[in-house]
Every structure is written in C-alpha cells, then in structure tokens.
Amino acid sequence: MLSRHHHLKFPLILIALGMLLWVPARATVVIPPEFEKLAAKSDYIVRGRVTALHSEIQIKGNSRRIYTSVEVEVLETIAGNPPAKLVLECLGGRVADEEMIVEGAPVFKVGAESVLFISGNGRALCPLYAMNYGYYPVQVEAASKRRYVARGNEVPLEDVAEVAQPLLEGEAAMVQRRTKSAALALSPEEFSQKIKAVIRQEATRDPQS
C-alpha cells in the first residue's frame, strides 16, 4: 500500500544522454545537462499551461503505483512537433489520501505556465529531459508585473549557462532566490529565442567535428 505521503526514491541515475539506468542506489541522481544538449536532445519543446490533472492508481502484479496525466495547452511551440493534444504521463501524484512523490520530478499545478523540454513521454518515468532540469516555470515579479522564467527550484534564470548548474534545494535554494534578480531573469520570449538559436546552431554544426 502507498502511504499518505509516500516519497519515492528510485534507484536510478540519469546520465547526460537522458537515459535511465538501474543501479543499486537509494536516491535519484540527475546529472545537470548543458543547455545545448537539453535543447537538442528533447523530442519537442513548448511553452504551455496546465489545464487539467488526472491521477489514478495502477496495479501490475505486486506493483501499486500512482500515475498522473497532465493536460497541457500549448501556448507556443518552440521546437519539434508536439501532438495536437498534449498530455504528459507522469509517475506520481495523489489519489484520495494516498500520495506518491517522485523526487527530482516537477510538481504540476492547474493554471501554471512553464517551458517544458519533453522527452520520452509515455515511455519514461518523467516525460521531461533530465527531469526537473527540463522544467522552467513562468513567474510574475510582484512589483513590476514582469514575466520571467525560473528554474525548477523557482530560482530566477538569468543566463542559459545556469541550466548546467545543480538544482539546489532547501535553505540553499532560498538563498539563491534572494540573491538572484527577477528583473534580470530571462523573459519567456528571451528564453524561447535562445532555445531556437542554439537548435539552429546545433543543426548547422558539422557532424564530423
């Protein structure tokens, strides 16, 4: 049975190529990808808004897990060809008083807007490349009402080079939120343009180089 607050620490490691390997470990370890690889290796990249969540318990043999379908309204297709109806299939979620939390994976909320680097949807435990490293929520600065992009730990993203930095948690993440400036963070439009630019650059790169 799943407990009321079941934190799932999968014995996984996510390597730079975005593949999942089973190893004898106690927690999920995700290697931060370089921005260029994050963009190039995603199946498609969108800016979207969550419109609905549906969680259900699935029982297969002795395995009892919660899966959540995340319906996303695509506001902008940044790269690739997303399906006309985008539904992300995610391990984890809440059904009644049972909850399964997959550490290292984003928590989606209805109405939230984000830039999503999608890879392996329907096949992977998390449909985002490098899990939380492929999730960039769009937030609004309280005073100026300026929209900006944050990382998966809600730290404002000032430069795409920061994508390859570890996602800090807890007190360390709170310190970063206080020191990083929402006013200097990339807007959704700026982030989109940088993604498109690096994809064009990777497409024209000599494959023999």
Number of C-alpha atoms within 10 A of each C-alpha: 8 14 10 13 12 16 14 17 15 17 14 18 19 19 15 17 13 22 13 15 11 10 12 10 12 11 16 18 17 20 18 21 23 16 18 19 17 26 25 21 17 21 18 20 27 22 23 22 22 20 15 15 16 13 19 15 18 11 10 8 6 6 8 12 17 20 20 20 19 20 20 23 19 20 13 14 15 22 19 13 11 16 9 8 10 16 21 20 21 25 21 26 23 19 16 8 9 15 21 21 18 21 17 20 22 20 14 20 13 13 13 14 22 24 26 22 27 25 22 18 17 14 10 17 17 24 24 27 28 28 24 22 28 27 23 27 24 22 20 14 12 9 7 9 10 13 18 24 26 25 21 23 20 18 24 28 23 21 12 15 11 15 21 16 13 12 19 14 12 8 9 10 15 14 13 16 16 11 11 14 14 24 16 12 20 21 22 20 14 12 21 19 13 18 21 16 14 16 20 12 12 15 11 9 10 7 7 4 4
